[in-house]
Amino acid sequence: MPGSEIYEHFLALHTRTGGLVMPNAWDGLSALMLADAGFEAIGTSSAALAATLGRLDGRHAVSRQEHLDHAALLARLTGLPINGDFEDGYGETAQDVAATVEAAVDAGLAGIGIEDTSGDPRRPLRPFDEAVDRVRHAVAAARGRIVVTGRTDNFLQSRPDLDDTLRRLTAFAEAGADVLYAPFPPDLAAVTAIVQAVAPKPVNVVVSPVDRTLSVAELQQAGVRRISLGVSLYAHTMGALQQAAAALAAGDLATATTGPSFGRLARLLAPKA
């Protein structure tokens, strides 16, 4: 499917009534299981991908090429639109961001996120003008071939500044970002404020791991058009492994070996005719 068709299809999922739930996969089998469950698009997770490689998530813990190869694998296996959680665009300059977007288009991705983190603990977010310029370059490189998500990490960086969050997201929207995103909004009021500030452009929300009280229906009613899970599904899976390991250590083979049969997994992994 040409880049423009992937773009139009993926963006259309955001703009339909209710939008979409876009879970995040971390390997080929997890992507196939999510596709088999009926999800229509999948996101990568930089944190989950790093963990599968034995690395702690952080700025460029996974290289651009590693992430591109991973995302391309998910796309090839599932045939679904894949949104890449590509951190700050893998580069110091706006031109580097543009090159990453071009590479993502070439890899067949449907979407790419560009965040405003700096990697500098003294000033975790890039200055406003620089952050906007990076999104602008991403949009120019995309040229209607890949959905660009403009993301600010105020809340994620323990900077509960809703006004600055709205200012950044509004500027990203004006720079041409297709989707806007501020991870871990503190409450539904903040979610609603974000949706209203950038309307009619769609908003992605990932709910804080501390506050899981909001439902998909409540977020959709607030106007959210894309709900992602970040590292949460991977952490859930690791929690199940932790419980199984504890049961095994206690001598409980039955509890430790529950789950899908390998035959079931093999059927998902078998090449499709």
N, C-alpha and C positions, 0 to 999 in steps of 0.2 A: 504494500500500500504506500503510495507516494506521501512525502511529508505533509503536503497540504491536506490530503485526505485524512491522515492520522490526526492532524491538528483539529480539523473540523469535527471529526467524530468524537474526539476526547472532550473538546470544548462543549459540544452539544450535550454530553452527559451532565455537565455542570449547570446548564441553563434550562434543562427540563424541570418540570415540577418535582420538587423533592430532592433534586440533585443526585448525589451518589455517595455511597460509603466505599472508601478506597483503602482496604487493609494493606499493610506493609509486609512483604515477604523477605526472607533472608537467604533462601537457597532455592534450587530448582523444585524440590519436592514440596516445600511450603507454598510456592507459587502455584503449582499444579493443584494442590488441595484447595486453595482459595478459589481458583478458577472453577474447580469441580463443585464448589459450594454455590456457585452462581454469581460471584462478583464480576463486575464488568470492566474493572480497571484495577491495577495493582501499583503500589508505590514501593520504592526501595526505602531502606532505613540505614543511614550511615552508621548509626550506633549498633544496630543488629549485625550489619555486614562486618564491621570492625570486630565485633565479639566472635563471629564465626572464625575469624583469622587469629584469634587470641590477642587482640589489641583493644585498648581502651579508647572509646570514641573521643575525638578531639579534632582540632583543625588538621585536616589532611592525614588522619590516622590511616585512611585508605587512600591510595593514589587515584588520580583521575582515571588512568587506564584500567585499574582494577575495578573501579566503580562502573565504568562504561562496559567492560566485559561482563560484569555481573548483571547489569540492567539488560544488556542485549540477550543474555542467556534466558532471563525471565520472559522477555518478549518472544523469543524463538520457541520456547516450550509451551507457552500459553496462548499465543496469538492475540493477547490482550494489550490495550494501551498501557504502557509503563511510564510512571512518573518518577524521575530521578531526584532523590534528596541530595543535591550536589553542593551542599554547604555554601561556601562563599563564591562558588564558581571556579574554585581551584586556581587562584592567581592573585597576585598583588594589584594588578592594574585592570582597568575596565576592558582593555584590549584582551587580556588573558581570559576574562569572563566571556567575551564574545567568541574567542577560540573554543572555549569549553562548550558553548551552545552549539557551535558548528559541529563539533565532534559528537555531541549528543544527537543531533539531527542525522548525521552519517550513521550512527549506531542504531537508528530506528526508534528512538524514544519518542513518546507522545508528549511528554511534559518534562520540565526541569524547574527546580526551585533555586532561587538565588537569595541568600540571606545577607544581613548586614553586619555579621560578626567580624571581628578584626583579628582574633587570636591573641590580643594584647590584654592581659588581666587588668591593666591600669585603665584602659578605655575599651571595654569589651565590644562596643558598637562603633562602627565606622562613622565619621562625621556625616551629617545629614546630606550635604551636597555630594559627597563622594559616593554615599550609598545610592542616591538617586541616579547618579551618572552610571553606576555599574548596572543598574536595572535597565536604564535607557540603552546601553550598549547591548545588553542581552536581547532586548526586544528588537533592536535593529538587526542583530545577527539571526534572530529567529525567522524573520520575514514571513510570518504566517505559516511556518512549517512545524512549530512545536509550541505547546502551551507554556508560557512563562509565568511562574508564580513569584511574586515579590514578597519577601518575608522579612519581618523585623523581629529581633529576639529580645526586646525589652523585658518581657515577663520571664523568659527563660534565663536571662542574665540577672535575675533578682532586681530588676529596675521597674517597679510597678508604676510606670509613668504612662497612664492611658492617653494623655494629651499628646505626648511625643509619639506614641504608637499610632494614633490616628493621623498625626501630621505626616509620618513616614509612609504609612500605607496609602494615604490619599495621594501623596507625591508619586509613589510607585505606580498607582493606577493612572495618574496623569501622564507618566512616562511611557505608558503602554502595556504594563503588566496585565495579563489576562485574568489572573486569580491573585487574591491577597490573603496573607497568612501571618498571624502572630501566635506562635505556640503558647499553650497553657494560659489562656485568659482566666482571670481569677474567679469570674462568676458570669452568670447569664446576662447581667446588665452590661458588662464589658463586651460580651459577644454581640449583643444587640447594637451597641454603639459602633462597633467596627463595621457590622453589616450596613448600617445606615450611612456611615461616613463614606463608603466606597461604592454604594449602590449606583448603578445596577450591576456592577461587576461582582462575580461570585467570590465568596469567602470560604477558605479552608479552616477547619478547627480541629485541633487535637486537644482533648480535654486533659487537664492536669492529672497525673497519676495519683495525686493526693485527693482529688475530688472527682469521683466517678459517679456522682449522683445524677448527672444529666443524661437523659436518654437520647437516642437517635431522633425520636419524634420531637422532643423538646427543642433540640438544636435545629431541626428542619423548620419547626414552627417559628423559630427566631429568625429564619431567613438564611441559615447556613446552607451552602450548596455542595460542600465537599467535607466529609468527615474522614480523617485519617487516624491511624493508631500509633504511628511512630514505632518505638521499640516494644510496645506493650504486648503484642502477640508473642514476640520472641521471649520476653520475660515470663509470660504465662507458660509457655512451653518449657522453659528452663525450671519453672516452679514445679511442673509435673515431673520432670526428671529428678529434681531434688527429692520429691516425695518418694518416687520409685527407688532411688538410691538408698534412702533411709530405711525403706521397707526391706530392701535386699540385705542391707547391713544387719538388720534384725532377724534375718532368716526367712522372711516372708516372700517366697517366690511368686505366689499367685498375684499379690498386689503389685509387685515389681514388673510383672509381664503383661499387664492389661494394655489395651490399645488396639489400633487397627492391625490386622494380620499382615504379614509381609506380602501375601498374595494380593491383598487390597492395594498396598503401596506399589507393587510391581505392575498392576494394571494401570495405575496412573502414569507410571514411568514408561510404559511400553510405547514404542513409536506408533503414531496414529497413521492409519491408512490414508 
